[in-house]
């Protein structure tokens, strides 16, 4: 099984469109790029975005479906508190690892996020530019990573 760990803000929207009138936005052109990645790789999604904390599961999946995401959505990463960062960015790498520990059937994975790469997961990380969201070059890098089998880091 191939998995894309998906952040939403800065990936499926651009910085300027993240919070229009206090609401989150997901941009159709960026969803189309994500759908292309999914269709070409056969990967499923796991939501690692902070959206999972605000919208819960399966609410987050329902929002993505309503916005046109075609991928199978397996769920969300667990929430791990990290006292170093009240937002939780430091914990995201550990949350990805925790999800992988619970799902040993993962053959390959990529993390798509606009934050800095998570320590120890750099080789599986595609960092988007939050000003532009998911770009064709990001999709190409993600496809290349997904083509490489991996033993998930523990």
DSSP file (Angstrom, degrees, kcal/mol; ACC not computed):
  #  RESIDUE AA STRUCTURE BP1 BP2  ACC     N-H-->O    O-->H-N    N-H-->O    O-->H-N    TCO  KAPPA ALPHA  PHI   PSI    X-CA   Y-CA   Z-CA
    1    1 A X              0   0    0      0, 0.0   106,-2.9     0, 0.0   107,-1.4   0.000 360.0 360.0 360.0 136.2    0.0    0.0    0.0
    2    2 A X  E     -a  108   0A   0     40,-0.4    42,-2.4   105,-0.2     2,-0.4  -0.860 360.0-165.1-104.8 141.6    1.2    3.5   -0.9
    3    3 A X  E     -ab 109  44A   0    105,-1.9   107,-1.9    -2,-0.4     2,-0.6  -0.983  16.9-157.5-133.6 137.5    0.2    6.4    1.3
    4    4 A X  E     -ab 110  45A   0     40,-2.8    42,-2.4    -2,-0.4     2,-0.7  -0.972  15.3-149.4-108.4 117.9    0.3   10.2    1.0
    5    5 A X  E     -ab 111  46A   0    105,-3.0   107,-2.9    -2,-0.6     2,-0.5  -0.814  26.6-153.2 -85.4 117.4    0.3   12.0    4.4
    6    6 A X  E     -ab 112  47A   0     40,-2.8    42,-2.2    -2,-0.7    43,-1.4  -0.845  23.7-170.5-111.4 121.3   -1.5   15.2    3.5
    7    7 A X        -     0   0    0    105,-2.2     3,-0.1    -2,-0.5     5,-0.0  -0.649  12.8-160.5 -85.2 159.1   -1.3   18.6    5.1
    8    8 A X    >>> +     0   0    0     -2,-0.3     4,-2.9     3,-0.1     3,-2.2   0.813  65.1  70.5-110.2 -58.9   -4.0   20.9    3.8
    9    9 A X  T 345S+     0   0    0      1,-0.3   105,-0.4     2,-0.2    -1,-0.1  -0.460 115.0  14.6 -66.0 127.9   -3.2   24.6    4.4
   10   10 A X  T 345S+     0   0    0      3,-0.4   123,-0.3    -2,-0.2    -1,-0.3   0.379 129.9  56.4  87.5  -3.6   -0.3   25.5    2.1
   11   11 A X  T <45S+     0   0    0     -3,-2.2   123,-2.8   122,-0.2    -2,-0.2   0.653 117.9  23.1-119.1 -55.8   -0.9   22.4    0.0
   12   12 A X  T  <5S+     0   0    0     -4,-2.9    15,-2.9   121,-0.2     2,-0.3   0.322 134.0  29.4 -98.5   6.6   -4.5   22.5   -1.2
   13   13 A X  S   <S-     0   0    0     -5,-0.6    -3,-0.4    13,-0.2     2,-0.3  -0.961  82.2-112.5-150.9 168.2   -4.7   26.2   -0.8
   14   14 A X    >>  -     0   0    0     -2,-0.3     3,-1.9   118,-0.1     4,-0.7  -0.713  35.0-106.5-102.2 156.0   -2.4   29.2   -1.0
   15   15 A X  G >4 S+     0   0    0    115,-3.2     3,-1.0     1,-0.3     4,-0.4   0.865 120.0  51.5 -47.6 -44.5   -1.4   31.4    2.0
   16   16 A X  G 34 S+     0   0    0      1,-0.2    -1,-0.3   115,-0.2     3,-0.1   0.702 114.3  43.4 -71.3 -17.7   -3.6   34.2    0.8
   17   17 A X  G X4 S+     0   0    0     -3,-1.9     3,-0.7     1,-0.1    -1,-0.2   0.357  84.3  97.9-107.8   5.8   -6.6   32.0    0.5
   18   18 A X  T << S+     0   0    0     -3,-1.0     7,-0.6    -4,-0.7    -1,-0.1   0.885  96.6  21.1 -61.1 -40.2   -6.3   30.0    3.7
   19   19 A X  E >  S+E   24   0B   0     -4,-0.4     3,-1.4     5,-0.2     2,-0.4  -0.406  71.7 173.7-131.8  57.8   -8.7   32.0    5.7
   20   20 A X  E X  S-E   23   0B   0     -3,-0.7     3,-2.4     3,-0.7    -3,-0.1  -0.534  83.3 -15.2 -68.9 124.9  -11.2   34.0    3.5
   21   21 A X  T 3  S-     0   0    0     -2,-0.4    -1,-0.3     1,-0.3     3,-0.1   0.835 130.0 -55.3  50.5  37.6  -13.7   35.6    5.8
   22   22 A X  T <  S+     0   0    0     -3,-1.4     2,-0.3     1,-0.2    -1,-0.3   0.503 115.9 110.5  79.9   3.8  -12.7   33.3    8.6
   23   23 A X  E <   -E   20   0B   0     -3,-2.4    -3,-0.7     1,-0.0    -1,-0.2  -0.828  69.9-115.3-112.8 150.1  -13.2   30.1    6.7
   24   24 A X  E     -E   19   0B   0     -2,-0.3     2,-0.4    -5,-0.2    -5,-0.2  -0.537  31.7-155.6 -75.0 148.6  -10.8   27.6    5.3
   25   25 A X        -     0   0    0     -7,-0.6     2,-0.4    -8,-0.2   -13,-0.1  -0.966  11.4-160.6-126.9 144.9  -10.7   27.3    1.5
   26   26 A X        -     0   0    0     -2,-0.4     2,-0.4   -13,-0.1   -13,-0.2  -0.998  22.2-134.8-122.9 128.4   -9.6   24.4   -0.7
   27   27 A X    >>  -     0   0    0    -15,-2.9     4,-2.1    -2,-0.4     3,-0.5  -0.691   2.3-142.4 -93.2 131.3   -8.7   25.4   -4.3
   28   28 A X  H 3> S+     0   0    0     -2,-0.4     4,-2.4     1,-0.2     5,-0.1   0.857 100.2  54.4 -58.7 -40.2  -10.0   23.3   -7.2
   29   29 A X  H 3> S+     0   0    0      1,-0.2     4,-1.3     2,-0.2    -1,-0.2   0.856 110.5  46.7 -66.1 -32.6   -6.8   23.6   -9.2
   30   30 A X  H <> S+     0   0    0     -3,-0.5     4,-2.1   -18,-0.2    -1,-0.2   0.842 109.9  53.1 -77.5 -33.4   -4.7   22.3   -6.3
   31   31 A X  H  X S+     0   0    0     -4,-2.1     4,-3.1     2,-0.2    -2,-0.2   0.902 105.7  55.4 -62.8 -41.0   -7.2   19.4   -5.7
   32   32 A X  H  X S+     0   0    0     -4,-2.4     4,-2.0     1,-0.2    -2,-0.2   0.887 107.4  49.0 -59.7 -38.8   -6.8   18.5   -9.4
   33   33 A X  H  X S+     0   0    0     -4,-1.3     4,-2.1     2,-0.2    -1,-0.2   0.922 111.7  48.4 -66.5 -43.1   -3.1   18.2   -8.9
   34   34 A X  H  X S+     0   0    0     -4,-2.1     4,-2.5     1,-0.2    -2,-0.2   0.926 110.1  52.1 -61.3 -44.0   -3.5   16.1   -5.8
   35   35 A X  H  X S+     0   0    0     -4,-3.1     4,-3.0     1,-0.2    -1,-0.2   0.887 107.5  52.6 -60.5 -38.4   -6.0   13.9   -7.8
   36   36 A X  H  X S+     0   0    0     -4,-2.0     4,-2.3     2,-0.2    -1,-0.2   0.912 109.0  49.7 -62.2 -42.1   -3.4   13.5  -10.5
   37   37 A X  H  X S+     0   0    0     -4,-2.1     4,-1.8     2,-0.2     6,-0.3   0.925 113.7  45.9 -60.1 -45.5   -0.8   12.4   -8.0
   38   38 A X  H  X S+     0   0    0     -4,-2.5     4,-2.8     1,-0.2     5,-0.5   0.928 113.4  48.1 -65.5 -46.4   -3.3    9.8   -6.5
   39   39 A X  H  < S+     0   0    0     -4,-3.0    -1,-0.2     1,-0.2    -2,-0.2   0.882 115.3  44.8 -64.0 -38.6   -4.4    8.5   -9.9
   40   40 A X  H  < S+     0   0    0     -4,-2.3    -1,-0.2    -5,-0.2    -2,-0.2   0.791 124.0  33.5 -76.3 -28.0   -0.8    8.1  -11.1
   41   41 A X  H  < S-     0   0    0     -4,-1.8    -2,-0.2    -5,-0.2    -3,-0.2   0.705  92.0-134.1-101.4 -22.7    0.5    6.5   -7.9
   42   42 A X     <  +     0   0    0     -4,-2.8   -40,-0.4    -5,-0.2    -3,-0.1   0.671  54.2 151.8  73.8  16.1   -2.5    4.5   -6.7
   43   43 A X        -     0   0    0     -5,-0.5    29,-0.4    -6,-0.3     2,-0.2  -0.366  39.1-138.7 -80.2 158.7   -1.8    5.9   -3.2
   44   44 A X  E     -b    3   0A   0    -42,-2.4   -40,-2.8    27,-0.1     2,-0.3  -0.692  23.7-113.1-105.5 166.0   -4.4    6.5   -0.5
   45   45 A X  E     -bc   4  73A   0     27,-3.0    29,-3.0    -2,-0.2    30,-0.6  -0.782  21.4-173.0-105.2 146.2   -4.5    9.5    1.8
   46   46 A X  E     -bc   5  75A   0    -42,-2.4   -40,-2.8    -2,-0.3     2,-0.6  -0.990  28.7-130.2-127.6 127.4   -3.9   10.0    5.5
   47   47 A X  E     +bc   6  76A   0     28,-2.7    30,-2.2    -2,-0.4   -40,-0.2  -0.671  35.5 163.9 -84.0 118.9   -4.7   13.4    6.8
   48   48 A X        +     0   0    0    -42,-2.2   -41,-0.2    -2,-0.6    -1,-0.2   0.412  40.6 116.1-108.6  -3.5   -1.8   14.8    8.9
   49   49 A X  S >  S-     0   0    0    -43,-1.4     3,-1.7     1,-0.1     4,-0.3  -0.194  80.3-115.1 -64.5 154.0   -3.1   18.4    8.7
   50   50 A X  T >> S+     0   0    0      1,-0.3     3,-1.7     2,-0.2     4,-1.1   0.668 107.4  84.5 -61.9 -15.6   -4.2   20.4   11.8
   51   51 A X  H 3>>S+     0   0    0      1,-0.3     4,-3.2     2,-0.2     5,-0.5   0.842  78.9  64.9 -54.5 -32.0   -7.6   20.3   10.1
   52   52 A X  H <>5S+     0   0    0     -3,-1.7     4,-0.9     1,-0.2    -1,-0.3   0.798  99.8  51.7 -63.5 -26.6   -8.1   16.9   11.7
   53   53 A X  H <45S+     0   0    0     -3,-1.7    -1,-0.2    -4,-0.3    -2,-0.2   0.800 118.1  35.7 -78.4 -30.0   -8.0   18.5   15.1
   54   54 A X  H  <5S+     0   0    0     -4,-1.1    -2,-0.2    -3,-0.4    -3,-0.1   0.817 130.7  28.1 -92.3 -35.2  -10.7   21.1   14.2
   55   55 A X  H  <5S-     0   0    0     -4,-3.2     4,-0.4    -5,-0.2    -3,-0.2   0.550  95.6-152.2-106.1 -11.5  -12.9   19.0   12.0
   56   56 A X     X< -     0   0    0     -4,-0.9     4,-2.4    -5,-0.5     2,-0.4  -0.005  35.2 -34.6  68.6-178.0  -12.3   15.6   13.4
   57   57 A X  T  4 S+     0   0    0      1,-0.2    -1,-0.1     2,-0.2    19,-0.0  -0.996 128.6  13.5-120.9 127.4  -12.6   12.3   11.6
   58   58 A X  T  > S+     0   0    0     -2,-0.4     4,-2.3    17,-0.0     3,-0.3  -0.955 118.0  71.1 -95.2   9.0  -14.5   11.6    9.4
   59   59 A X  H  > S+     0   0    0     -4,-0.4     4,-2.1     1,-0.2    -2,-0.2   0.868  98.0  52.4 -53.0 -40.7  -15.4   15.3    9.1
   60   60 A X  H  X S+     0   0    0     -4,-2.4     4,-2.1     1,-0.2    -1,-0.2   0.919 109.5  49.2 -62.8 -43.7  -12.1   16.1    7.5
   61   61 A X  H  > S+     0   0    0     -3,-0.3     4,-2.4    -5,-0.2    -1,-0.2   0.883 108.8  53.3 -62.8 -38.9  -12.6   13.4    4.9
   62   62 A X  H  X S+     0   0    0     -4,-2.3     4,-2.5     2,-0.2    -1,-0.2   0.898 107.7  50.8 -64.2 -40.8  -16.1   14.6    4.1
   63   63 A X  H  X S+     0   0    0     -4,-2.1     4,-1.4     2,-0.2    -2,-0.2   0.932 111.1  48.3 -62.1 -45.5  -14.8   18.2    3.5
   64   64 A X  H  <>S+     0   0    0     -4,-2.1     5,-2.4     1,-0.2    -2,-0.2   0.909 111.6  49.8 -62.9 -41.6  -12.1   16.8    1.1
   65   65 A X  H ><5S+     0   0    0     -4,-2.4     3,-1.9     1,-0.2    -1,-0.2   0.930 108.1  52.9 -61.5 -45.6  -14.7   14.7   -0.7
   66   66 A X  H 3<5S+     0   0    0     -4,-2.5    -1,-0.2     1,-0.3    -2,-0.2   0.795 107.5  53.5 -59.9 -27.9  -17.0   17.7   -1.1
   67   67 A X  T 3<5S-     0   0    0     -4,-1.4    -1,-0.3    -3,-0.2    -2,-0.2   0.396 128.0 -97.1 -89.8   2.0  -14.1   19.6   -2.6
   68   68 A X  T < 5 +     0   0    0     -3,-1.9     2,-0.3     1,-0.3    -3,-0.2   0.520  65.5 155.9 101.3   5.8  -13.5   16.9   -5.2
   69   69 A X      < -     0   0    0     -5,-2.4    -1,-0.3     1,-0.1   -37,-0.1  -0.524  20.5-170.5 -68.1 127.8  -10.7   14.7   -3.7
   70   70 A X        +     0   0    0     -2,-0.3    -1,-0.1   -39,-0.2     3,-0.1   0.574  45.0 110.3 -96.8 -11.6  -11.0   11.3   -5.3
   71   71 A X  S    S-     0   0    0      1,-0.1     2,-0.4   -27,-0.0   -27,-0.1  -0.188  77.9-104.7 -67.4 153.0   -8.5    9.3   -3.2
   72   72 A X        -     0   0    0    -29,-0.4   -27,-3.0   -34,-0.1     2,-0.7  -0.655  36.3-145.9 -68.1 131.3   -9.4    6.7   -0.7
   73   73 A X  E     -c   45   0A   0     -2,-0.4   -27,-0.2   -29,-0.2     3,-0.1  -0.915  15.9-172.8-108.9 113.5   -8.9    8.4    2.7
   74   74 A X  E     -     0   0A   0    -29,-3.0     2,-0.3    -2,-0.7   -28,-0.2   0.734  49.6 -91.7 -79.0 -23.9   -7.7    5.9    5.3
   75   75 A X  E     -c   46   0A   0    -30,-0.6   -28,-2.7   -17,-0.0     2,-0.3  -0.995  48.5 -57.8 148.3-153.7   -8.0    8.2    8.3
   76   76 A X  E     -c   47   0A   0     -2,-0.3   -28,-0.2   -30,-0.2     2,-0.1  -0.886  45.4-102.7-128.5 156.7   -5.9   10.7   10.2
   77   77 A X        -     0   0    0    -30,-2.2    19,-0.1    -2,-0.3    18,-0.1  -0.475  48.7 -99.8 -72.8 152.5   -2.7   10.6   12.1
   78   78 A X        -     0   0    0     17,-0.5     2,-0.6    -2,-0.1    21,-0.1  -0.334  35.6-110.1 -69.8 157.0   -3.0   10.5   15.9
   79   79 A X        -     0   0    0     -3,-0.1     2,-0.5   -27,-0.1    -1,-0.1  -0.798  34.2-174.4 -90.2 125.0   -2.6   13.6   17.9
   80   80 A X        -     0   0    0     -2,-0.6     2,-0.1     8,-0.1    11,-0.1  -0.984  21.3-132.0-119.6 121.9    0.6   13.7   20.0
   81   81 A X        -     0   0    0     -2,-0.5     2,-0.4    10,-0.0     5,-0.1  -0.457  21.0-169.8 -71.7 143.3    1.1   16.6   22.3
   82   82 A X    >   -     0   0    0      3,-0.4     3,-1.6    -2,-0.1     6,-0.2  -0.940  16.5-157.6-138.3 113.7    4.5   18.4   22.2
   83   83 A X  T 3  S+     0   0    0     -2,-0.4     3,-0.2     1,-0.3    -1,-0.1   0.673  89.3  68.1 -66.8 -15.9    5.4   20.9   24.8
   84   84 A X  T 3  S+     0   0    0      1,-0.2     2,-0.3     2,-0.1    -1,-0.3   0.702 111.0  28.0 -74.4 -18.4    8.0   22.5   22.5
   85   85 A X    X   -     0   0    0     -3,-1.6     3,-0.7     1,-0.1    -3,-0.4  -0.891  62.0-158.2-150.7 110.0    5.3   23.8   20.2
   86   86 A X  T 3  S+     0   0    0     -2,-0.3    -1,-0.1     1,-0.3    -2,-0.1   0.745  98.0  53.9 -64.0 -22.4    1.7   24.7   21.1
   87   87 A X  T 3  S-     0   0    0     -5,-0.0    -1,-0.3     0, 0.0    -2,-0.0   0.789 109.3-124.9 -81.2 -28.3    0.6   24.3   17.5
   88   88 A X    X>  +     0   0    0     -3,-0.7     4,-0.8    -6,-0.2     3,-0.7   0.560  66.7 133.2 101.3   8.8    2.1   20.8   17.3
   89   89 A X  G >4 S+     0   0    0      1,-0.3     3,-0.7     2,-0.2     4,-0.5   0.863  73.3  56.0 -63.3 -34.1    4.4   21.0   14.3
   90   90 A X  G 34 S+     0   0    0      1,-0.2     4,-0.4     2,-0.1     3,-0.4   0.824 106.4  52.2 -65.1 -28.7    7.2   19.3   16.1
   91   91 A X  G <> S+     0   0    0     -3,-0.7     4,-2.4     1,-0.2     3,-0.3   0.663  84.2  86.6 -82.4 -16.5    5.0   16.4   16.8
   92   92 A X  H <X S+     0   0    0     -4,-0.8     4,-2.5    -3,-0.7    -1,-0.2   0.873  87.6  51.8 -57.2 -40.7    3.8   15.8   13.2
   93   93 A X  H  > S+     0   0    0     -4,-0.5     4,-2.3    -3,-0.4    -1,-0.3   0.919 111.8  46.7 -61.2 -42.6    6.8   13.6   12.4
   94   94 A X  H  > S+     0   0    0     -4,-0.4     4,-2.4    -3,-0.3    -1,-0.2   0.846 110.2  54.3 -66.9 -33.0    6.1   11.4   15.5
   95   95 A X  H  X S+     0   0    0     -4,-2.4     4,-2.2     2,-0.2   -17,-0.5   0.903 108.3  48.6 -67.3 -40.6    2.4   11.3   14.5
   96   96 A X  H  X S+     0   0    0     -4,-2.5     4,-2.5     2,-0.2    -2,-0.2   0.940 112.5  48.5 -62.2 -46.9    3.3   10.0   11.0
   97   97 A X  H  X S+     0   0    0     -4,-2.3     4,-2.5     1,-0.2    -2,-0.2   0.901 109.7  52.6 -60.8 -40.4    5.6    7.4   12.6
   98   98 A X  H  X S+     0   0    0     -4,-2.4     4,-1.4     2,-0.2    -1,-0.2   0.911 109.7  48.6 -62.4 -41.9    2.9    6.4   15.1
   99   99 A X  H  X S+     0   0    0     -4,-2.2     4,-0.6     1,-0.2     3,-0.3   0.932 111.7  49.5 -63.4 -44.3    0.4    5.9   12.2
  100  100 A X  H >< S+     0   0    0     -4,-2.5     3,-1.1     1,-0.2     6,-0.2   0.884 106.0  56.8 -61.6 -39.0    3.0    3.8   10.3
  101  101 A X  H 3< S+     0   0    0     -4,-2.5     3,-0.3     1,-0.3    -1,-0.2   0.849 108.8  47.1 -60.0 -34.0    3.6    1.7   13.4
  102  102 A X  H 3< S+     0   0    0     -4,-1.4     2,-0.3    -3,-0.3    -1,-0.3   0.545 114.8  48.2 -84.1  -8.1   -0.1    0.8   13.5
  103  103 A X    X<  +     0   0    0     -3,-1.1     3,-1.2    -4,-0.6    -1,-0.2  -0.658  60.6 170.8-134.4  75.5   -0.2    0.0    9.7
  104  104 A X  T 3   +     0   0    0     -3,-0.3    48,-0.1    -2,-0.3    -1,-0.1   0.557  66.1  79.2 -68.4  -6.5    2.7   -2.3    8.8
  105  105 A X  T 3   +     0   0    0     -5,-0.0     2,-0.5  -103,-0.0    -1,-0.3   0.348  61.8 119.8 -83.6   8.5    1.3   -2.9    5.3
  106  106 A X    <   +     0   0    0     -3,-1.2    46,-0.4    -6,-0.2  -104,-0.2  -0.634  36.3 179.2 -78.8 121.2    2.7    0.4    4.0
  107  107 A X        -     0   0    0   -106,-2.9    43,-2.7    -2,-0.5     2,-0.3   0.776  69.0  -1.3 -88.8 -31.7    5.1   -0.2    1.1
  108  108 A X  E     -a    2   0A   0   -107,-1.4  -105,-1.9    41,-0.2    -1,-0.3  -0.987  65.0-179.4-157.7 151.5    5.9    3.4    0.4
  109  109 A X  E     -a    3   0A   0     -2,-0.3     2,-0.3    39,-0.3  -105,-0.2  -0.990  10.8-161.4-152.5 159.1    4.8    6.8    1.6
  110  110 A X  E     -a    4   0A   0   -107,-1.9  -105,-3.0    -2,-0.3     2,-0.5  -0.991  14.6-141.9-139.5 145.7    5.4   10.5    1.1
  111  111 A X  E     -ad   5 125A   0     13,-3.1    15,-3.1    -2,-0.3     2,-0.6  -0.944  13.6-166.2-107.0 124.3    4.6   13.5    3.3
  112  112 A X  E     +ad   6 126A   0   -107,-2.9  -105,-2.2    -2,-0.5     2,-0.3  -0.952  30.4 137.4-115.0 114.6    3.3   16.6    1.5
  113  113 A X  E     - d   0 127A   0     13,-2.0    15,-1.7    -2,-0.6  -103,-0.1  -0.984  55.6-134.5-155.6 151.8    3.4   19.6    3.8
  114  114 A X  S    S+     0   0    0   -105,-0.4    16,-0.3    -2,-0.3    13,-0.1   0.497  81.6  88.9 -92.1  -3.1    4.4   23.3    3.7
  115  115 A X  S    S-     0   0    0      1,-0.2    -2,-0.2    14,-0.1     3,-0.1  -0.301  95.6 -73.1 -83.6 174.0    6.3   23.1    7.0
  116  116 A X        -     0   0    0      1,-0.1    -1,-0.2    -2,-0.1     3,-0.1  -0.345  66.3 -85.3 -62.5 147.5   10.0   22.2    7.4
  117  117 A X        -     0   0    0      1,-0.1     2,-0.3    -3,-0.1     5,-0.1  -0.221  47.0-110.4 -55.5 144.7   10.8   18.5    6.8
  118  118 A X    >   -     0   0    0      3,-0.2     3,-2.5     1,-0.1     4,-0.3  -0.612  41.4 -95.5 -79.1 134.1   10.4   16.4    9.9
  119  119 A X  T 3  S+     0   0    0     -2,-0.3    -1,-0.1     1,-0.3    -3,-0.0  -0.208 109.7  12.3 -52.8 131.0   13.6   15.1   11.4
  120  120 A X  T 3  S+     0   0    0     -3,-0.1    -1,-0.3     1,-0.0     3,-0.1   0.315 118.7  72.7  85.0  -8.3   14.4   11.6   10.2
  121  121 A X    X   +     0   0    0     -3,-2.5     3,-1.8     1,-0.1   -10,-0.2   0.196  55.7 114.0-119.8  13.8   11.8   11.7    7.4
  122  122 A X  G >  S+     0   0    0      1,-0.3     3,-1.5    -4,-0.3    -1,-0.1   0.837  72.7  58.6 -57.1 -36.8   13.4   14.2    5.0
  123  123 A X  G 3  S+     0   0    0      1,-0.3    -1,-0.3    -3,-0.1    -2,-0.1   0.631 110.8  43.5 -70.1 -12.3   13.8   11.5    2.3
  124  124 A X  G <  S+     0   0    0     -3,-1.8   -13,-3.1   -14,-0.1     2,-0.4   0.065  97.3 102.5-115.4  20.7   10.0   11.0    2.3
  125  125 A X  E <   -d  111   0A   0     -3,-1.5     2,-0.5   -15,-0.2   -13,-0.2  -0.904  45.4-171.6-118.9 131.8    9.1   14.7    2.4
  126  126 A X  E     -d  112   0A   0    -15,-3.1   -13,-2.0    -2,-0.4     2,-0.7  -0.976  17.1-155.7-116.8 114.5    7.9   17.1   -0.3
  127  127 A X  E     -d  113   0A   0     -2,-0.5   -13,-0.2   -15,-0.2     2,-0.1  -0.809   8.7-158.0 -94.2 117.1    7.8   20.7    1.1
  128  128 A X        -     0   0    0    -15,-1.7     2,-0.7    -2,-0.7     6,-0.1  -0.472  23.6-111.2 -85.2 163.1    5.3   22.9   -0.8
  129  129 A X  B >>  -F  133   0C   0      4,-0.6     4,-2.8    -2,-0.1     3,-2.3  -0.876  20.2-146.1 -93.7 118.1    5.5   26.7   -0.9
  130  130 A X  T 34 S+     0   0    0     -2,-0.7  -115,-3.2   -16,-0.3  -120,-0.2   0.718  96.5  64.2 -59.9 -21.2    2.5   28.0    1.1
  131  131 A X  T 34 S+     0   0    0   -117,-0.2    -1,-0.3  -116,-0.1  -115,-0.2   0.718 120.9  18.5 -72.5 -19.8    2.3   31.0   -1.2
  132  132 A X  T <4 S-     0   0    0     -3,-2.3    -2,-0.2  -122,-0.2    -1,-0.1   0.593  92.5-148.1-126.4 -20.1    1.5   28.6   -4.1
  133  133 A X  B  <  -F  129   0C   0     -4,-2.8    -4,-0.6  -123,-0.3     2,-0.3  -0.323  62.2  -0.9  74.3-165.0    0.3   25.3   -2.8
  134  134 A X  S    S-     0   0    0   -123,-2.8     2,-0.2    -6,-0.1  -101,-0.1  -0.404  74.3-171.0 -65.2 119.7    0.8   22.0   -4.5
  135  135 A X    >>  -     0   0    0     -2,-0.3     4,-2.0     1,-0.1     3,-0.6  -0.703  37.6-103.9-110.6 161.8    2.7   22.6   -7.8
  136  136 A X  H 3> S+     0   0    0      1,-0.2     4,-2.3    -2,-0.2     5,-0.1   0.868 121.8  54.1 -53.5 -39.2    3.5   20.2  -10.7
  137  137 A X  H 3> S+     0   0    0      1,-0.2     4,-2.2     2,-0.2    -1,-0.2   0.872 106.6  52.4 -64.1 -35.4    7.1   19.9   -9.6
  138  138 A X  H <> S+     0   0    0     -3,-0.6     4,-2.5     2,-0.2    -1,-0.2   0.910 107.9  51.1 -64.5 -41.9    5.9   18.9   -6.1
  139  139 A X  H  X S+     0   0    0     -4,-2.0     4,-2.5     1,-0.2    -2,-0.2   0.919 109.1  51.2 -60.9 -43.9    3.7   16.2   -7.7
  140  140 A X  H  X S+     0   0    0     -4,-2.3     4,-2.0     1,-0.2    -2,-0.2   0.904 110.8  47.6 -60.8 -42.6    6.7   14.9   -9.7
  141  141 A X  H  X S+     0   0    0     -4,-2.2     4,-2.2     2,-0.2    -1,-0.2   0.908 111.5  50.8 -64.8 -41.1    8.8   14.7   -6.5
  142  142 A X  H  X S+     0   0    0     -4,-2.5     4,-2.7     1,-0.2    -2,-0.2   0.908 109.4  50.6 -63.9 -41.6    6.0   12.9   -4.6
  143  143 A X  H  X S+     0   0    0     -4,-2.5     4,-1.4     1,-0.2    -1,-0.2   0.907 109.7  50.9 -62.1 -41.8    5.7   10.4   -7.5
  144  144 A X  H  < S+     0   0    0     -4,-2.0     4,-0.4     1,-0.2    -1,-0.2   0.902 111.9  47.1 -63.0 -41.0    9.4    9.7   -7.4
  145  145 A X  H >< S+     0   0    0     -4,-2.2     3,-1.6     1,-0.2    -2,-0.2   0.927 110.3  51.9 -66.0 -44.4    9.4    9.1   -3.7
  146  146 A X  H 3< S+     0   0    0     -4,-2.7    -1,-0.2     1,-0.3    -2,-0.2   0.758 100.7  63.5 -65.3 -23.4    6.3    6.8   -3.9
  147  147 A X  T 3< S+     0   0    0     -4,-1.4     2,-0.6    -5,-0.2    -1,-0.3   0.657  90.9  79.3 -73.7 -14.6    8.1    4.8   -6.5
  148  148 A X  S <  S-     0   0    0     -3,-1.6   -39,-0.3    -4,-0.4    -1,-0.0  -0.844  81.1-135.5 -98.1 117.1   10.7    3.9   -4.0
  149  149 A X        -     0   0    0     -2,-0.6     2,-0.3   -41,-0.1   -41,-0.2  -0.305  28.5-171.8 -64.1 155.1    9.8    1.1   -1.5
  150  150 A X        -     0   0    0    -43,-2.7     2,-0.7   -44,-0.1    -1,-0.0  -0.997  32.8-130.0-148.4 148.9   10.7    1.8    2.1
  151  151 A X        -     0   0    0     -2,-0.3     3,-0.1   -43,-0.0   -44,-0.1  -0.929  49.7-113.4 -93.0 117.0   10.7    0.1    5.4
  152  152 A X        -     0   0    0     -2,-0.7     2,-0.1   -46,-0.4   -55,-0.0  -0.188  31.8-108.8 -54.5 138.1    8.9    2.7    7.5
  153  153 A X              0   0    0      1,-0.1    -1,-0.1   -33,-0.1   -52,-0.1  -0.378 360.0 360.0 -65.3 146.2   11.2    4.3   10.1
  154  154 A X              0   0    0     -3,-0.1    -1,-0.1    -2,-0.1    -2,-0.1   0.381 360.0 360.0-111.9 360.0   10.5    3.3   13.7
